[in-house]
Amino acid sequence: MSGPESNIIIRLNTFQSGILMAVIMESEHKDGPLKNVYEQLIEIKKQLEKEAGVEKELLPNGLLKLTDKDGNTIVRPPMDWEGFPFRGEK
């Protein structure tokens, strides 16, 4: 296929986008042809967290504590792409 580059828009729900992120993370292509898709999914995830008022805290035991504006809390190990501070997030 030749010609100008075109964009394709797909619709995913939150669960589907999480699965796609995980598949790309495990893929040997995550730094190749899927890199841009992965970066878009990360940016969407950050926007959703901001809208939900998610606060992140790195606990002394190395786990990540996430709390939303309603007080819902999740404690889990950080993902490979999460560091502290979380890639420049404030």
HTML snippet that shows the backbone in 3Dmol.js (N, CA, C, O; Angstrom):
<script src="https://3Dmol.org/build/3Dmol-min.js"></script>
<div id="view" style="width:600px;height:400px;position:relative"></div>
<script>
const pdb = `
ATOM      1  N   MET A   1       0.853  -1.175   0.000  1.00  0.00           N
ATOM      2  CA  MET A   1       0.000   0.000   0.000  1.00  0.00           C
ATOM      3  C   MET A   1       0.891   1.227   0.000  1.00  0.00           C
ATOM      4  O   MET A   1       1.772   1.355   0.850  1.00  0.00           O
ATOM      5  N   SER A   2       0.675   2.114  -0.925  1.00  0.00           N
ATOM      6  CA  SER A   2       1.479   3.320  -0.999  1.00  0.00           C
ATOM      7  C   SER A   2       0.580   4.533  -0.951  1.00  0.00           C
ATOM      8  O   SER A   2      -0.645   4.421  -0.978  1.00  0.00           O
ATOM      9  N   GLY A   3       1.197   5.675  -0.882  1.00  0.00           N
ATOM     10  CA  GLY A   3       0.429   6.903  -0.831  1.00  0.00           C
ATOM     11  C   GLY A   3       0.600   7.580   0.506  1.00  0.00           C
ATOM     12  O   GLY A   3       1.388   7.133   1.340  1.00  0.00           O
ATOM     13  N   PRO A   4      -0.139   8.664   0.717  1.00  0.00           N
ATOM     14  CA  PRO A   4       0.011   9.405   1.972  1.00  0.00           C
ATOM     15  C   PRO A   4      -0.427   8.574   3.177  1.00  0.00           C
ATOM     16  O   PRO A   4      -1.300   7.711   3.089  1.00  0.00           O
ATOM     17  N   GLU A   5       0.203   8.866   4.278  1.00  0.00           N
ATOM     18  CA  GLU A   5      -0.143   8.173   5.524  1.00  0.00           C
ATOM     19  C   GLU A   5      -1.560   8.560   5.935  1.00  0.00           C
ATOM     20  O   GLU A   5      -1.938   9.729   5.853  1.00  0.00           O
ATOM     21  N   SER A   6      -2.324   7.599   6.366  1.00  0.00           N
ATOM     22  CA  SER A   6      -3.680   7.891   6.816  1.00  0.00           C
ATOM     23  C   SER A   6      -3.856   7.393   8.245  1.00  0.00           C
ATOM     24  O   SER A   6      -3.142   6.498   8.697  1.00  0.00           O
ATOM     25  N   ASN A   7      -4.801   7.978   8.935  1.00  0.00           N
ATOM     26  CA  ASN A   7      -5.109   7.588  10.300  1.00  0.00           C
ATOM     27  C   ASN A   7      -6.353   6.726  10.307  1.00  0.00           C
ATOM     28  O   ASN A   7      -7.277   6.927   9.519  1.00  0.00           O
ATOM     29  N   ILE A   8      -6.359   5.765  11.212  1.00  0.00           N
ATOM     30  CA  ILE A   8      -7.517   4.914  11.411  1.00  0.00           C
ATOM     31  C   ILE A   8      -7.945   5.082  12.855  1.00  0.00           C
ATOM     32  O   ILE A   8      -7.125   4.997  13.769  1.00  0.00           O
ATOM     33  N   ILE A   9      -9.207   5.318  13.052  1.00  0.00           N
ATOM     34  CA  ILE A   9      -9.744   5.488  14.399  1.00  0.00           C
ATOM     35  C   ILE A   9     -10.479   4.212  14.784  1.00  0.00           C
ATOM     36  O   ILE A   9     -11.323   3.717  14.037  1.00  0.00           O
ATOM     37  N   ILE A  10     -10.147   3.688  15.961  1.00  0.00           N
ATOM     38  CA  ILE A  10     -10.863   2.526  16.482  1.00  0.00           C
ATOM     39  C   ILE A  10     -11.493   2.915  17.814  1.00  0.00           C
ATOM     40  O   ILE A  10     -11.026   3.834  18.488  1.00  0.00           O
ATOM     41  N   ARG A  11     -12.533   2.223  18.176  1.00  0.00           N
ATOM     42  CA  ARG A  11     -13.213   2.489  19.445  1.00  0.00           C
ATOM     43  C   ARG A  11     -12.985   1.303  20.373  1.00  0.00           C
ATOM     44  O   ARG A  11     -13.204   0.149  20.004  1.00  0.00           O
ATOM     45  N   LEU A  12     -12.538   1.618  21.593  1.00  0.00           N
ATOM     46  CA  LEU A  12     -12.294   0.604  22.614  1.00  0.00           C
ATOM     47  C   LEU A  12     -12.931   1.057  23.908  1.00  0.00           C
ATOM     48  O   LEU A  12     -12.986   2.252  24.197  1.00  0.00           O
ATOM     49  N   ASN A  13     -13.415   0.100  24.692  1.00  0.00           N
ATOM     50  CA  ASN A  13     -13.824   0.470  26.041  1.00  0.00           C
ATOM     51  C   ASN A  13     -12.588   0.387  26.939  1.00  0.00           C
ATOM     52  O   ASN A  13     -11.517  -0.018  26.488  1.00  0.00           O
ATOM     53  N   THR A  14     -12.736   0.766  28.191  1.00  0.00           N
ATOM     54  CA  THR A  14     -11.593   0.803  29.104  1.00  0.00           C
ATOM     55  C   THR A  14     -10.949  -0.564  29.263  1.00  0.00           C
ATOM     56  O   THR A  14      -9.723  -0.678  29.268  1.00  0.00           O
ATOM     57  N   PHE A  15     -11.758  -1.590  29.390  1.00  0.00           N
ATOM     58  CA  PHE A  15     -11.232  -2.946  29.542  1.00  0.00           C
ATOM     59  C   PHE A  15     -10.437  -3.364  28.307  1.00  0.00           C
ATOM     60  O   PHE A  15      -9.336  -3.901  28.423  1.00  0.00           O
ATOM     61  N   GLN A  16     -10.990  -3.120  27.146  1.00  0.00           N
ATOM     62  CA  GLN A  16     -10.315  -3.488  25.903  1.00  0.00           C
ATOM     63  C   GLN A  16      -8.998  -2.735  25.737  1.00  0.00           C
ATOM     64  O   GLN A  16      -8.006  -3.312  25.292  1.00  0.00           O
ATOM     65  N   SER A  17      -8.982  -1.450  26.091  1.00  0.00           N
ATOM     66  CA  SER A  17      -7.742  -0.691  25.956  1.00  0.00           C
ATOM     67  C   SER A  17      -6.687  -1.202  26.927  1.00  0.00           C
ATOM     68  O   SER A  17      -5.500  -1.206  26.600  1.00  0.00           O
ATOM     69  N   GLY A  18      -7.100  -1.633  28.115  1.00  0.00           N
ATOM     70  CA  GLY A  18      -6.147  -2.216  29.072  1.00  0.00           C
ATOM     71  C   GLY A  18      -5.557  -3.512  28.557  1.00  0.00           C
ATOM     72  O   GLY A  18      -4.361  -3.764  28.702  1.00  0.00           O
ATOM     73  N   ILE A  19      -6.404  -4.332  27.953  1.00  0.00           N
ATOM     74  CA  ILE A  19      -5.922  -5.584  27.365  1.00  0.00           C
ATOM     75  C   ILE A  19      -4.953  -5.285  26.229  1.00  0.00           C
ATOM     76  O   ILE A  19      -3.902  -5.917  26.126  1.00  0.00           O
ATOM     77  N   LEU A  20      -5.300  -4.326  25.377  1.00  0.00           N
ATOM     78  CA  LEU A  20      -4.417  -3.964  24.270  1.00  0.00           C
ATOM     79  C   LEU A  20      -3.071  -3.446  24.779  1.00  0.00           C
ATOM     80  O   LEU A  20      -2.026  -3.784  24.222  1.00  0.00           O
ATOM     81  N   MET A  21      -3.093  -2.629  25.833  1.00  0.00           N
ATOM     82  CA  MET A  21      -1.838  -2.139  26.431  1.00  0.00           C
ATOM     83  C   MET A  21      -0.987  -3.306  26.909  1.00  0.00           C
ATOM     84  O   MET A  21       0.220  -3.336  26.670  1.00  0.00           O
ATOM     85  N   ALA A  22      -1.608  -4.262  27.581  1.00  0.00           N
ATOM     86  CA  ALA A  22      -0.871  -5.414  28.095  1.00  0.00           C
ATOM     87  C   ALA A  22      -0.279  -6.245  26.959  1.00  0.00           C
ATOM     88  O   ALA A  22       0.865  -6.692  27.044  1.00  0.00           O
ATOM     89  N   VAL A  23      -1.053  -6.451  25.900  1.00  0.00           N
ATOM     90  CA  VAL A  23      -0.564  -7.225  24.756  1.00  0.00           C
ATOM     91  C   VAL A  23       0.619  -6.513  24.105  1.00  0.00           C
ATOM     92  O   VAL A  23       1.613  -7.150  23.756  1.00  0.00           O
ATOM     93  N   ILE A  24       0.515  -5.206  23.941  1.00  0.00           N
ATOM     94  CA  ILE A  24       1.617  -4.455  23.343  1.00  0.00           C
ATOM     95  C   ILE A  24       2.845  -4.488  24.254  1.00  0.00           C
ATOM     96  O   ILE A  24       3.968  -4.642  23.772  1.00  0.00           O
ATOM     97  N   MET A  25       2.642  -4.345  25.571  1.00  0.00           N
ATOM     98  CA  MET A  25       3.769  -4.387  26.514  1.00  0.00           C
ATOM     99  C   MET A  25       4.538  -5.687  26.395  1.00  0.00           C
ATOM    100  O   MET A  25       5.767  -5.693  26.478  1.00  0.00           O
ATOM    101  N   GLU A  26       3.832  -6.783  26.201  1.00  0.00           N
ATOM    102  CA  GLU A  26       4.460  -8.098  26.120  1.00  0.00           C
ATOM    103  C   GLU A  26       4.992  -8.410  24.718  1.00  0.00           C
ATOM    104  O   GLU A  26       5.681  -9.410  24.515  1.00  0.00           O
ATOM    105  N   SER A  27       4.667  -7.551  23.763  1.00  0.00           N
ATOM    106  CA  SER A  27       5.027  -7.802  22.370  1.00  0.00           C
ATOM    107  C   SER A  27       6.468  -7.412  22.088  1.00  0.00           C
ATOM    108  O   SER A  27       7.004  -6.479  22.686  1.00  0.00           O
ATOM    109  N   GLU A  28       7.084  -8.136  21.173  1.00  0.00           N
ATOM    110  CA  GLU A  28       8.430  -7.779  20.731  1.00  0.00           C
ATOM    111  C   GLU A  28       8.391  -6.529  19.857  1.00  0.00           C
ATOM    112  O   GLU A  28       9.442  -5.986  19.518  1.00  0.00           O
ATOM    113  N   HIS A  29       7.216  -6.067  19.492  1.00  0.00           N
ATOM    114  CA  HIS A  29       7.068  -4.904  18.621  1.00  0.00           C
ATOM    115  C   HIS A  29       6.755  -3.619  19.377  1.00  0.00           C
ATOM    116  O   HIS A  29       6.477  -2.597  18.749  1.00  0.00           O
ATOM    117  N   LYS A  30       6.794  -3.642  20.712  1.00  0.00           N
ATOM    118  CA  LYS A  30       6.361  -2.460  21.460  1.00  0.00           C
ATOM    119  C   LYS A  30       7.256  -1.248  21.231  1.00  0.00           C
ATOM    120  O   LYS A  30       6.815  -0.115  21.421  1.00  0.00           O
ATOM    121  N   ASP A  31       8.495  -1.464  20.829  1.00  0.00           N
ATOM    122  CA  ASP A  31       9.372  -0.347  20.513  1.00  0.00           C
ATOM    123  C   ASP A  31       9.476  -0.136  19.007  1.00  0.00           C
ATOM    124  O   ASP A  31      10.287   0.668  18.547  1.00  0.00           O
ATOM    125  N   GLY A  32       8.673  -0.840  18.252  1.00  0.00           N
ATOM    126  CA  GLY A  32       8.680  -0.732  16.800  1.00  0.00           C
ATOM    127  C   GLY A  32       7.375  -0.184  16.287  1.00  0.00           C
ATOM    128  O   GLY A  32       6.990   0.939  16.615  1.00  0.00           O
ATOM    129  N   PRO A  33       6.686  -0.979  15.474  1.00  0.00           N
ATOM    130  CA  PRO A  33       5.475  -0.484  14.827  1.00  0.00           C
ATOM    131  C   PRO A  33       4.316  -0.166  15.780  1.00  0.00           C
ATOM    132  O   PRO A  33       3.418   0.592  15.416  1.00  0.00           O
ATOM    133  N   LEU A  34       4.320  -0.731  16.988  1.00  0.00           N
ATOM    134  CA  LEU A  34       3.219  -0.487  17.932  1.00  0.00           C
ATOM    135  C   LEU A  34       3.530   0.614  18.942  1.00  0.00           C
ATOM    136  O   LEU A  34       2.696   0.926  19.792  1.00  0.00           O
ATOM    137  N   LYS A  35       4.712   1.201  18.860  1.00  0.00           N
ATOM    138  CA  LYS A  35       5.123   2.202  19.850  1.00  0.00           C
ATOM    139  C   LYS A  35       4.152   3.380  19.906  1.00  0.00           C
ATOM    140  O   LYS A  35       3.763   3.809  20.993  1.00  0.00           O
ATOM    141  N   ASN A  36       3.759   3.905  18.747  1.00  0.00           N
ATOM    142  CA  ASN A  36       2.867   5.055  18.717  1.00  0.00           C
ATOM    143  C   ASN A  36       1.500   4.723  19.302  1.00  0.00           C
ATOM    144  O   ASN A  36       0.918   5.539  20.017  1.00  0.00           O
ATOM    145  N   VAL A  37       0.985   3.541  19.008  1.00  0.00           N
ATOM    146  CA  VAL A  37      -0.310   3.113  19.566  1.00  0.00           C
ATOM    147  C   VAL A  37      -0.206   3.025  21.080  1.00  0.00           C
ATOM    148  O   VAL A  37      -1.088   3.496  21.798  1.00  0.00           O
ATOM    149  N   TYR A  38       0.880   2.418  21.564  1.00  0.00           N
ATOM    150  CA  TYR A  38       1.096   2.272  23.007  1.00  0.00           C
ATOM    151  C   TYR A  38       1.171   3.642  23.687  1.00  0.00           C
ATOM    152  O   TYR A  38       0.567   3.851  24.740  1.00  0.00           O
ATOM    153  N   GLU A  39       1.911   4.571  23.083  1.00  0.00           N
ATOM    154  CA  GLU A  39       2.040   5.908  23.668  1.00  0.00           C
ATOM    155  C   GLU A  39       0.693   6.628  23.704  1.00  0.00           C
ATOM    156  O   GLU A  39       0.410   7.363  24.651  1.00  0.00           O
ATOM    157  N   GLN A  40      -0.135   6.425  22.687  1.00  0.00           N
ATOM    158  CA  GLN A  40      -1.474   7.017  22.685  1.00  0.00           C
ATOM    159  C   GLN A  40      -2.324   6.446  23.822  1.00  0.00           C
ATOM    160  O   GLN A  40      -3.056   7.180  24.485  1.00  0.00           O
ATOM    161  N   LEU A  41      -2.224   5.137  24.043  1.00  0.00           N
ATOM    162  CA  LEU A  41      -2.991   4.504  25.122  1.00  0.00           C
ATOM    163  C   LEU A  41      -2.535   5.011  26.486  1.00  0.00           C
ATOM    164  O   LEU A  41      -3.361   5.233  27.372  1.00  0.00           O
ATOM    165  N   ILE A  42      -1.226   5.195  26.661  1.00  0.00           N
ATOM    166  CA  ILE A  42      -0.695   5.738  27.924  1.00  0.00           C
ATOM    167  C   ILE A  42      -1.242   7.147  28.148  1.00  0.00           C
ATOM    168  O   ILE A  42      -1.651   7.483  29.259  1.00  0.00           O
ATOM    169  N   GLU A  43      -1.252   7.963  27.110  1.00  0.00           N
ATOM    170  CA  GLU A  43      -1.750   9.334  27.237  1.00  0.00           C
ATOM    171  C   GLU A  43      -3.240   9.344  27.588  1.00  0.00           C
ATOM    172  O   GLU A  43      -3.672  10.145  28.416  1.00  0.00           O
ATOM    173  N   ILE A  44      -4.016   8.475  26.975  1.00  0.00           N
ATOM    174  CA  ILE A  44      -5.444   8.374  27.295  1.00  0.00           C
ATOM    175  C   ILE A  44      -5.626   7.941  28.747  1.00  0.00           C
ATOM    176  O   ILE A  44      -6.485   8.471  29.452  1.00  0.00           O
ATOM    177  N   LYS A  45      -4.815   6.972  29.198  1.00  0.00           N
ATOM    178  CA  LYS A  45      -4.882   6.507  30.588  1.00  0.00           C
ATOM    179  C   LYS A  45      -4.605   7.658  31.556  1.00  0.00           C
ATOM    180  O   LYS A  45      -5.292   7.797  32.568  1.00  0.00           O
ATOM    181  N   LYS A  46      -3.606   8.477  31.251  1.00  0.00           N
ATOM    182  CA  LYS A  46      -3.277   9.617  32.110  1.00  0.00           C
ATOM    183  C   LYS A  46      -4.438  10.609  32.169  1.00  0.00           C
ATOM    184  O   LYS A  46      -4.750  11.142  33.234  1.00  0.00           O
ATOM    185  N   GLN A  47      -5.075  10.855  31.027  1.00  0.00           N
ATOM    186  CA  GLN A  47      -6.214  11.773  30.985  1.00  0.00           C
ATOM    187  C   GLN A  47      -7.374  11.236  31.828  1.00  0.00           C
ATOM    188  O   GLN A  47      -8.009  11.989  32.566  1.00  0.00           O
ATOM    189  N   LEU A  48      -7.646   9.935  31.716  1.00  0.00           N
ATOM    190  CA  LEU A  48      -8.729   9.331  32.499  1.00  0.00           C
ATOM    191  C   LEU A  48      -8.435   9.403  33.991  1.00  0.00           C
ATOM    192  O   LEU A  48      -9.329   9.682  34.790  1.00  0.00           O
ATOM    193  N   GLU A  49      -7.169   9.148  34.373  1.00  0.00           N
ATOM    194  CA  GLU A  49      -6.791   9.235  35.791  1.00  0.00           C
ATOM    195  C   GLU A  49      -6.965  10.661  36.305  1.00  0.00           C
ATOM    196  O   GLU A  49      -7.439  10.871  37.422  1.00  0.00           O
ATOM    197  N   LYS A  50      -6.582  11.629  35.492  1.00  0.00           N
ATOM    198  CA  LYS A  50      -6.727  13.028  35.906  1.00  0.00           C
ATOM    199  C   LYS A  50      -8.194  13.379  36.117  1.00  0.00           C
ATOM    200  O   LYS A  50      -8.548  14.015  37.110  1.00  0.00           O
ATOM    201  N   GLU A  51      -9.050  12.963  35.181  1.00  0.00           N
ATOM    202  CA  GLU A  51     -10.485  13.230  35.299  1.00  0.00           C
ATOM    203  C   GLU A  51     -11.090  12.553  36.525  1.00  0.00           C
ATOM    204  O   GLU A  51     -12.030  13.078  37.121  1.00  0.00           O
ATOM    205  N   ALA A  52     -10.555  11.386  36.907  1.00  0.00           N
ATOM    206  CA  ALA A  52     -11.071  10.651  38.065  1.00  0.00           C
ATOM    207  C   ALA A  52     -10.437  11.133  39.370  1.00  0.00           C
ATOM    208  O   ALA A  52     -10.774  10.640  40.447  1.00  0.00           O
ATOM    209  N   GLY A  53      -9.524  12.091  39.273  1.00  0.00           N
ATOM    210  CA  GLY A  53      -8.878  12.619  40.478  1.00  0.00           C
ATOM    211  C   GLY A  53      -7.965  11.607  41.160  1.00  0.00           C
ATOM    212  O   GLY A  53      -7.866  11.586  42.386  1.00  0.00           O
ATOM    213  N   VAL A  54      -7.302  10.773  40.373  1.00  0.00           N
ATOM    214  CA  VAL A  54      -6.443   9.730  40.931  1.00  0.00           C
ATOM    215  C   VAL A  54      -5.167  10.341  41.496  1.00  0.00           C
ATOM    216  O   VAL A  54      -4.484  11.120  40.830  1.00  0.00           O
ATOM    217  N   GLU A  55      -4.862   9.973  42.736  1.00  0.00           N
ATOM    218  CA  GLU A  55      -3.601  10.353  43.368  1.00  0.00           C
ATOM    219  C   GLU A  55      -2.769   9.097  43.511  1.00  0.00           C
ATOM    220  O   GLU A  55      -3.277   8.032  43.863  1.00  0.00           O
ATOM    221  N   LYS A  56      -1.464   9.238  43.228  1.00  0.00           N
ATOM    222  CA  LYS A  56      -0.559   8.092  43.283  1.00  0.00           C
ATOM    223  C   LYS A  56       0.463   8.306  44.387  1.00  0.00           C
ATOM    224  O   LYS A  56       0.968   9.410  44.595  1.00  0.00           O
ATOM    225  N   GLU A  57       0.751   7.215  45.087  1.00  0.00           N
ATOM    226  CA  GLU A  57       1.744   7.267  46.164  1.00  0.00           C
ATOM    227  C   GLU A  57       2.576   5.990  46.112  1.00  0.00           C
ATOM    228  O   GLU A  57       2.031   4.888  46.074  1.00  0.00           O
ATOM    229  N   LEU A  58       3.884   6.143  46.111  1.00  0.00           N
ATOM    230  CA  LEU A  58       4.765   4.995  46.173  1.00  0.00           C
ATOM    231  C   LEU A  58       4.984   4.659  47.641  1.00  0.00           C
ATOM    232  O   LEU A  58       5.529   5.467  48.392  1.00  0.00           O
ATOM    233  N   LEU A  59       4.565   3.481  48.047  1.00  0.00           N
ATOM    234  CA  LEU A  59       4.664   3.057  49.439  1.00  0.00           C
ATOM    235  C   LEU A  59       6.082   2.565  49.746  1.00  0.00           C
ATOM    236  O   LEU A  59       6.805   2.168  48.832  1.00  0.00           O
ATOM    237  N   PRO A  60       6.487   2.587  51.020  1.00  0.00           N
ATOM    238  CA  PRO A  60       7.835   2.144  51.396  1.00  0.00           C
ATOM    239  C   PRO A  60       8.170   0.715  50.954  1.00  0.00           C
ATOM    240  O   PRO A  60       9.340   0.394  50.748  1.00  0.00           O
ATOM    241  N   ASN A  61       7.163  -0.137  50.808  1.00  0.00           N
ATOM    242  CA  ASN A  61       7.414  -1.521  50.401  1.00  0.00           C
ATOM    243  C   ASN A  61       7.509  -1.676  48.884  1.00  0.00           C
ATOM    244  O   ASN A  61       7.602  -2.794  48.378  1.00  0.00           O
ATOM    245  N   GLY A  62       7.485  -0.543  48.151  1.00  0.00           N
ATOM    246  CA  GLY A  62       7.632  -0.585  46.700  1.00  0.00           C
ATOM    247  C   GLY A  62       6.326  -0.714  45.942  1.00  0.00           C
ATOM    248  O   GLY A  62       6.318  -0.685  44.711  1.00  0.00           O
ATOM    249  N   LEU A  63       5.219  -0.859  46.661  1.00  0.00           N
ATOM    250  CA  LEU A  63       3.921  -0.946  46.000  1.00  0.00           C
ATOM    251  C   LEU A  63       3.401   0.447  45.685  1.00  0.00           C
ATOM    252  O   LEU A  63       3.825   1.432  46.289  1.00  0.00           O
ATOM    253  N   LEU A  64       2.495   0.516  44.752  1.00  0.00           N
ATOM    254  CA  LEU A  64       1.895   1.762  44.326  1.00  0.00           C
ATOM    255  C   LEU A  64       0.480   1.841  44.883  1.00  0.00           C
ATOM    256  O   LEU A  64      -0.304   0.903  44.736  1.00  0.00           O
ATOM    257  N   LYS A  65       0.160   2.948  45.515  1.00  0.00           N
ATOM    258  CA  LYS A  65      -1.191   3.161  46.068  1.00  0.00           C
ATOM    259  C   LYS A  65      -1.884   4.202  45.198  1.00  0.00           C
ATOM    260  O   LYS A  65      -1.386   5.316  45.034  1.00  0.00           O
ATOM    261  N   LEU A  66      -3.034   3.835  44.645  1.00  0.00           N
ATOM    262  CA  LEU A  66      -3.830   4.730  43.807  1.00  0.00           C
ATOM    263  C   LEU A  66      -5.155   4.981  44.510  1.00  0.00           C
ATOM    264  O   LEU A  66      -5.842   4.040  44.905  1.00  0.00           O
ATOM    265  N   THR A  67      -5.513   6.255  44.665  1.00  0.00           N
ATOM    266  CA  THR A  67      -6.772   6.618  45.308  1.00  0.00           C
ATOM    267  C   THR A  67      -7.493   7.622  44.422  1.00  0.00           C
ATOM    268  O   THR A  67      -6.901   8.616  44.000  1.00  0.00           O
ATOM    269  N   ASP A  68      -8.787   7.366  44.133  1.00  0.00           N
ATOM    270  CA  ASP A  68      -9.541   8.310  43.314  1.00  0.00           C
ATOM    271  C   ASP A  68     -10.282   9.303  44.202  1.00  0.00           C
ATOM    272  O   ASP A  68     -10.249   9.197  45.428  1.00  0.00           O
ATOM    273  N   LYS A  69     -10.949  10.265  43.577  1.00  0.00           N
ATOM    274  CA  LYS A  69     -11.619  11.334  44.324  1.00  0.00           C
ATOM    275  C   LYS A  69     -12.760  10.826  45.203  1.00  0.00           C
ATOM    276  O   LYS A  69     -13.190  11.528  46.118  1.00  0.00           O
ATOM    277  N   ASP A  70     -13.263   9.600  44.934  1.00  0.00           N
ATOM    278  CA  ASP A  70     -14.312   9.008  45.761  1.00  0.00           C
ATOM    279  C   ASP A  70     -13.760   8.184  46.916  1.00  0.00           C
ATOM    280  O   ASP A  70     -14.522   7.642  47.717  1.00  0.00           O
ATOM    281  N   GLY A  71     -12.432   8.089  47.002  1.00  0.00           N
ATOM    282  CA  GLY A  71     -11.809   7.333  48.078  1.00  0.00           C
ATOM    283  C   GLY A  71     -11.538   5.873  47.760  1.00  0.00           C
ATOM    284  O   GLY A  71     -11.017   5.150  48.608  1.00  0.00           O
ATOM    285  N   ASN A  72     -11.878   5.424  46.563  1.00  0.00           N
ATOM    286  CA  ASN A  72     -11.559   4.055  46.161  1.00  0.00           C
ATOM    287  C   ASN A  72     -10.042   3.918  46.061  1.00  0.00           C
ATOM    288  O   ASN A  72      -9.371   4.765  45.472  1.00  0.00           O
ATOM    289  N   THR A  73      -9.514   2.853  46.638  1.00  0.00           N
ATOM    290  CA  THR A  73      -8.067   2.680  46.698  1.00  0.00           C
ATOM    291  C   THR A  73      -7.656   1.324  46.150  1.00  0.00           C
ATOM    292  O   THR A  73      -8.298   0.307  46.412  1.00  0.00           O
ATOM    293  N   ILE A  74      -6.578   1.329  45.389  1.00  0.00           N
ATOM    294  CA  ILE A  74      -5.968   0.108  44.868  1.00  0.00           C
ATOM    295  C   ILE A  74      -4.496   0.157  45.241  1.00  0.00           C
ATOM    296  O   ILE A  74      -3.842   1.186  45.071  1.00  0.00           O
ATOM    297  N   VAL A  75      -3.980  -0.942  45.744  1.00  0.00           N
ATOM    298  CA  VAL A  75      -2.548  -1.065  46.024  1.00  0.00           C
ATOM    299  C   VAL A  75      -2.033  -2.206  45.168  1.00  0.00           C
ATOM    300  O   VAL A  75      -2.541  -3.325  45.232  1.00  0.00           O
ATOM    301  N   ARG A  76      -1.007  -1.909  44.357  1.00  0.00           N
ATOM    302  CA  ARG A  76      -0.478  -2.910  43.440  1.00  0.00           C
ATOM    303  C   ARG A  76       0.980  -2.602  43.135  1.00  0.00           C
ATOM    304  O   ARG A  76       1.459  -1.499  43.399  1.00  0.00           O
ATOM    305  N   PRO A  77       1.681  -3.581  42.577  1.00  0.00           N
ATOM    306  CA  PRO A  77       3.053  -3.290  42.145  1.00  0.00           C
ATOM    307  C   PRO A  77       3.016  -2.333  40.951  1.00  0.00           C
ATOM    308  O   PRO A  77       2.088  -2.401  40.145  1.00  0.00           O
ATOM    309  N   PRO A  78       3.998  -1.448  40.821  1.00  0.00           N
ATOM    310  CA  PRO A  78       4.053  -0.563  39.652  1.00  0.00           C
ATOM    311  C   PRO A  78       4.260  -1.365  38.370  1.00  0.00           C
ATOM    312  O   PRO A  78       4.907  -2.412  38.377  1.00  0.00           O
ATOM    313  N   MET A  79       3.709  -0.866  37.287  1.00  0.00           N
ATOM    314  CA  MET A  79       3.927  -1.477  35.976  1.00  0.00           C
ATOM    315  C   MET A  79       5.329  -1.108  35.501  1.00  0.00           C
ATOM    316  O   MET A  79       5.950  -0.190  36.035  1.00  0.00           O
ATOM    317  N   ASP A  80       5.820  -1.822  34.503  1.00  0.00           N
ATOM    318  CA  ASP A  80       7.160  -1.567  33.978  1.00  0.00           C
ATOM    319  C   ASP A  80       7.351  -0.124  33.534  1.00  0.00           C
ATOM    320  O   ASP A  80       8.430   0.442  33.714  1.00  0.00           O
ATOM    321  N   TRP A  81       6.324   0.473  32.962  1.00  0.00           N
ATOM    322  CA  TRP A  81       6.440   1.813  32.413  1.00  0.00           C
ATOM    323  C   TRP A  81       6.212   2.903  33.454  1.00  0.00           C
ATOM    324  O   TRP A  81       6.353   4.088  33.149  1.00  0.00           O
ATOM    325  N   GLU A  82       5.860   2.514  34.684  1.00  0.00           N
ATOM    326  CA  GLU A  82       5.642   3.496  35.740  1.00  0.00           C
ATOM    327  C   GLU A  82       6.923   3.594  36.571  1.00  0.00           C
ATOM    328  O   GLU A  82       7.489   2.587  36.994  1.00  0.00           O
ATOM    329  N   GLY A  83       7.347   4.793  36.785  1.00  0.00           N
ATOM    330  CA  GLY A  83       8.470   5.053  37.673  1.00  0.00           C
ATOM    331  C   GLY A  83       8.039   6.077  38.686  1.00  0.00           C
ATOM    332  O   GLY A  83       6.874   6.473  38.694  1.00  0.00           O
ATOM    333  N   PHE A  84       8.918   6.513  39.526  1.00  0.00           N
ATOM    334  CA  PHE A  84       8.580   7.550  40.473  1.00  0.00           C
ATOM    335  C   PHE A  84       9.588   8.657  40.344  1.00  0.00           C
ATOM    336  O   PHE A  84      10.777   8.367  40.479  1.00  0.00           O
ATOM    337  N   PRO A  85       9.222   9.936  40.087  1.00  0.00           N
ATOM    338  CA  PRO A  85       7.837  10.308  39.873  1.00  0.00           C
ATOM    339  C   PRO A  85       7.340   9.733  38.572  1.00  0.00           C
ATOM    340  O   PRO A  85       8.137   9.472  37.671  1.00  0.00           O
ATOM    341  N   PHE A  86       6.080   9.534  38.454  1.00  0.00           N
ATOM    342  CA  PHE A  86       5.473   8.771  37.382  1.00  0.00           C
ATOM    343  C   PHE A  86       5.599   9.486  36.035  1.00  0.00           C
ATOM    344  O   PHE A  86       4.670  10.137  35.557  1.00  0.00           O
ATOM    345  N   ARG A  87       6.786   9.337  35.446  1.00  0.00           N
ATOM    346  CA  ARG A  87       7.085   9.905  34.117  1.00  0.00           C
ATOM    347  C   ARG A  87       6.707  11.368  34.037  1.00  0.00           C
ATOM    348  O   ARG A  87       6.061  11.804  33.084  1.00  0.00           O
ATOM    349  N   GLY A  88       7.115  12.123  35.041  1.00  0.00           N
ATOM    350  CA  GLY A  88       6.875  13.563  35.000  1.00  0.00           C
ATOM    351  C   GLY A  88       5.498  14.003  35.438  1.00  0.00           C
ATOM    352  O   GLY A  88       5.205  15.198  35.419  1.00  0.00           O
ATOM    353  N   GLU A  89       4.641  13.075  35.832  1.00  0.00           N
ATOM    354  CA  GLU A  89       3.320  13.473  36.317  1.00  0.00           C
ATOM    355  C   GLU A  89       3.463  14.206  37.627  1.00  0.00           C
ATOM    356  O   GLU A  89       4.393  13.955  38.394  1.00  0.00           O
ATOM    357  N   LYS A  90       2.551  15.102  37.879  1.00  0.00           N
ATOM    358  CA  LYS A  90       2.587  15.861  39.127  1.00  0.00           C
ATOM    359  C   LYS A  90       1.405  15.510  39.984  1.00  0.00           C
ATOM    360  O   LYS A  90       1.257  16.048  41.082  1.00  0.00           O
TER     361      LYS A  90
END
`;
const viewer = $3Dmol.createViewer("view");
viewer.addModel(pdb, "pdb");
viewer.setStyle({}, {cartoon: {color: "spectrum"}});
viewer.zoomTo();
viewer.render();
</script>
